[in-house]
Amino acid sequence: MQNRTITVTTGLKARDEYVAQAKQYAAEIGGVYVERRKRGLGKMQEIYGDPLLVVSERVKLHIGEEEFFFHPSMANTRIKRLTSGDNDIVIEYSDARPGDVILDCTLGLGSDSIVFAHVAGESGRVIGIESSNVIAYLVKRGLQEVTVDVKAVNAAMRRVEVICADHLDYMRTLPDRSVDIVYFDPMFRRTVEKSHAIEPMRVLGDDRPITAAAIAEAKRVARRRIVMKERWYSKEFERLGFKLLRKSSGSTNYGVIDLEGAGR
């Protein structure tokens, strides 16, 4: 359901800067700008339907009673833990290192890409691929504009590159062995319980499973490792050829394809 037409408006206080920003958002995501005219959110949704993007002090995407606005979320906490010497499970499974080039094929809210960018550092590169134009745009703007109280998080956010594309199509444009790590996390689009932060993204996101063709391309472009996050009981690991390094201790698990160990 991604890439549907988005109605864009302002908050009830339609300041000139919000109107200009709303028009810019509409133009850049292929949406339609409409004047708020002091109408309530429910009335706007009744007239124009969902999704509705509201530009005010904070840019929010509304779908039904749910709303989304960009925030680094758990990346904030995870980077704090890393800087204090604690471990991070995604970094452990991916074996991400300073200077790495990392391709996140399922950017979503960008949390993992932010953590990757922190670890890869200024000498590395993190590319996040998102197929939904509105998700890609909101996350791209948020990564550049949102500021939190941790300098390392702000620096990492600014280093994430966002590309709106199908990840298979994008990988097909890359040279052989041009990235160190390819990462897949389709989890948020198949969440068991509803989440106020995630529900709008599920409506707009791509819910197709990862394909064997995508894994084949990942094997071609990656130098070191391919990692996929899924439910612990998922059959996707076996279908796509991922090795489980250890049993899951929670609701999720990580599968790895170690390309260095494959003798390449």
Secondary structure, 3 states (H helix, E strand, C coil): CCCCCCEEEECCCCCHHHHHHHHHHHHHHCCEECCCCCCCHHHHHHHHCCCEEEECCCCEEEECCEEECCCCCHHHHHHHHHHCCCCCHHHHHHCCCCCCEEEECCCCCCHHHHHHHHHHCCCCEEEEEECCHHHHHHHHHHHHHCCCCCHHHHHHHHHEEEEECCHHHHHCCCCCCCEEEEEECCHHHHCCCCCCCCHHHHHHCCCCCCCHHHHHHHHHHEEEEEEEEEECCCCHHHHHCCEECCCCCCCEEEEEEECCCCCC
